[in-house]
Amino acid sequence: MKLKTKVWAVIALMIFMGGCESMKKVASTAGEVLGDEEMELAIANLDPNQVVQIGRDMSVALVEKYPLVEDHEVISYLNKVGQYISLHLDNGPKNIKCGGGKEKLFPAEGFRFAALKTDEKLAMSFPGGYVYISTGMLKTLKSEDQLAAILAHEATHVICQDGLAEIENVALRKGVSKATEGGMSLAKQAGLNTNVTGDASIDGLVESELSEGVSGLMGKAYEKFFQNPFSRDQEKVADRGAILAAYRSGYFPADYIEFTAALKAEESSRHPASADRVKRLQKDYLKMQKKGVMDTSKAREKRFADFKKLL
């Protein structure tokens, strides 16, 4: 067994040094170094701080493509709306049931809301509480009530851990790191000389390339998130979370229905066809009307109009 492990350690080094072609190969190698049981834990049991770190790393990748809006007034307004409605997100078992039986997990460091400088109509969220909306999307909104509900929609993806499900391999962070460390040690035991010259700048080359290999793997995991949209079921849950949060917080939930109805019907897995989405939202709204709904959106017209002038 020891010999087998040493061989896998050398293979691990070769994979990292050769450009890290396959997440599956690395998962297999990490399993050899860590042991299958610990590898399973590495995949399944990220603690809240690790989840925040994943979201932070993904945010870095995002802002390389879309620069952040740095206007203090824009940031302040977004966070006032976002932080307020996030207080009204569903945290009980009855109304919002996350897909796959996942438990709700609120971010360890709270939510962070930011705007991206792009004409593309984007709203997205990352694990750990990172929520983004583009200036292109903001310019299309008609009210603060629509904005609040959209932020609640994305925040619901966060608490249902939808982002983690989409980038499941990113949980290899722990496994890959340990595999790298263990692989270096075991490779030396197997007779692979990693200190060839005695020159400090060259001695660190292997470790540097290993680190780059891990970064490359993480990059591939992030790409998977961007390329693979949320499922229809995940979107249904996020829609329900949005309209409930709007209702509970005093925003006008019908404004979110109007926004959804205005979307061009899409058949992509990320966005169910608008007609279906509207039908479900209207059903929820009818229940709310029976309890009483006040349209207070006009009270916020001026401040939202002032906000849009900043964009």
N, C-alpha and C positions, 0 to 999 in steps of 0.2 A: 504493500500500500504506500509506503514511503517513497519508493522509486516512482510509482505512478504519479504521486503528488509532485515530485520533483520535475518530472517530465512535463506535467501540466503547467508548472511554474515557468519553465523555459518557453513553452508555447505562449503563455500569457505575455511574456516579455516580447516575443516575436510579433504578437498581434499588435501590441501597443506601438512598437517601433515601426511596424509596417503600415500604420495608418488606420488601424481599428476599423476593419471593414464590416464587422457584424456585431450587433448588440447581443445576438443569441450566443455567439462564440464567447463573448466576454462573460455573459451570464453563466455559461457552462464552466468557464475557467474559474470565475469567482466562487462558484459552488464547490469546486475541487479544493480551493484554498481555504474557504471558510467552513465547509461542511454544509450539506444540503439543508439541515435544520436552521442554521444561522442565516443562510442565504435567504430562506423563506421569510425569516423575520426582517431581514434587510429590505425585502420587497414590500412587505405588508405593514410594518409597524414604524412608520415615520412619526417622530414626535412633532408637536406643534411648531417648535422652533425650526426644525428641519423643513417643514412645509413652508414657513415664512422665507427661509433661505432659497428654496426652489423658486418661489414667486419673485424674489429679488433678482435672482440670476436671470429668470426669463424676462423680467422688465428691462434689464440691461440690453438683452438681445433686441427687444422691441424698440427701444428708443434709438438704437443704431439705425433703424429703418425709418421711424417716425419721430422727429424731434418733439420734445415736450413744450407745451405752452408755459412760459415762465412768468407771465403777467400775474402779479400777486393778487389782484382783484379777481381774476378769473379763477385762480387756484382756491382762494378763500371762499368764493361763492359756491363752487362745486363741492367743496368739503362741508360747508354748512348744510347744503341740501342733502348730500350723501350721508353725512354722519347722523343727521336727524332721522332720515328714513331708515337707516340701518338699525336704529333703536327699536323699530317696529317690525323687524323681520321675524318670521315665525320660528320659535325655538322649542315648540312642543311637538308631540307625536301625532296630533290629530289632523291638522289642516294640510301641512306640507309633508309628503312622504317622498324621500329621496329615492332615486332609482337604485335597483340592486340591493335594497335593504340597508343602504349605507346610513350610518348615524350622522346627524348634523354636527358639524365641527366649526365653531366660530373661530376666526383668526386670533392667534395668541397675542398679536400686537394691534388688533383692531383693523379697521378698513382704511385704505388710502385711495383717494380719488384724484385723478389727473386728466388733463386734456392733451391730445396729440395734434400737432400741426399737419393736417392733411385734408384734402378735399374729399377723400374717400369716406364713405359713411360707415364708421366703425364704432362698435361698443364691445368691449371684451374684458375678461377678468382672468386673473392668475391665482394659483393657490397662495394662501397666506394673506389674502385680503386686498390685493392690488386690482383696482378697477379703473379702466380707461375708456374715454369717449373722445371721438375726433371732433375737430372744429367743423368738418363737413357734416357730421350728424347733428351737432348742436345748432347749426344754422337752419336746419329743417324743422326743428321743434317749435311748437306753437305756445307752449306754456311750461312753467316750472313744474307743473304737475306731471307732464310727460317726462321731463328730465328725471324727476324723482323716481318715477316708476321704472324707467330704463335702468337707472343705477341699482334699484332694488332687484331687478331681473338679474343683472350681472352678479350682484352680491349673493343672490340665492344659489347661483352656480358655485360660488365659493363655499358656502356653508354645506352644500351637498357634496362637496369634494369632486365635482365633475371634472375639473381640470386635472386632478391627480389621476382620474380614471383614463383620461385621454393620453396622458404621458406616463403610463404605468412604468415604463422602463426607466424613468428618471429616478425611481426609487432604488436603482442600482448604485446610486451615489455611494452609499455606505459599502456595498459589496465591491464595487470597482476600486474604491480607495483601499480597502483592506486587501483586495487581490493584488493591487500594485505593490503595496508594502510587503505582503507575504511572498509575492512572486520574486521580488528583488532578493530577499533573504534566501529563499529556497533555490533560486537560480545559482547563487554563489555556492551553496552546498552541493549543487549538481555539477559544479566545476566551471560555470560560466564566469569569467573574470570581468567584472564591471569596473575595475580600476586599472586601466591599462597603462597610463602614462605617468601618473603621479602629478600631473599638471592639474591644479585645482579647477581651472576653467573647463578642462576637458573631462575631468572626473565627474563633474556635475551634469555632463551632457545626457547621460542615460536617464537620470532622474528628471531632467528638464523635458526630455522627449516623452517620458512616461506621463508627466503632468499634462503635456499637450495632448497626449492620447486620450486621457480622461476628459479633458475639455472638449475634444472632438466628439466623444461619445455623448456628452451632455448636449452638445449642439444638435446632434442628430435627434435626440429625444425631444428637444424644443421644436425642431422642424416637424416632428410627428404631431405635436399639439397644433401648430399653425395649419398644417395640411389636412388634419382630420377634424371636421366640425363636430359639435355636440350632437347627440342623437335626438330624434324627435321626442322621445320620452323625457330627456333632460330638459328640452326646451319647454315642454308642457309644464313641468314642475316649476321652472323659472318664471314662466308667465303667471302661474297661480301665486307664486311668492310675491311677484311684483304688484298684482292687483290687490292682494290682501294687505301688503305693507302700505300701499297708497291709501286704502280705506281706513286702516287703523291709525294712520298718522294724520288724517284730516285732509289729505290731498283728494282731488276729485278723480276717482278711479275710471270714470268714463273717458277721460282724456287719454288714458293709456290704450283704451279700446280704439279710439279715433286714430291714434298713432299707428297701431297695428293694422287697422283697416286700410290705412293709406299706403302701407308697404306694398310694393309690387309682389304679387303672389310668386313664391319660390317653391320649387320642389326639392331643394337641397336638403340634406339631412340636418343641417344646422338650423334651418328655418322652415318649419312646417308651412304648408300653403296658408296664406293669410286668411282665407275664408274659414278654414278649420280652427285657426287660432282665435279668430273673432267670435266664432260660435261658442267656443268653450268659455271665453272671457265674459261674453254676454250672459251666459248661464250663471256664472258666479256673481255677476253684477246684479242680476234680478234678485238674488238672495239678499244682497246688501241693501237693495232698495226697500225691501220689506222691513228691514230694521231701521231704515232712515239714512239717506245720503244727502248732504248739503253741498251744492256747487259753490265753493269759496274761491275758485280759481281767479276771478276778477280782482280779488284783493292783492294778487301777486303779479298782475299784468305789468305794472310799471317797473318793478325791480327786475323782472325777467327781460323786459325790453331794454333796460339799461345794461343788463349783463350781455345781451347779444351785440350791443354796440361795441363791446370790448374785443369781440372776436375778429 
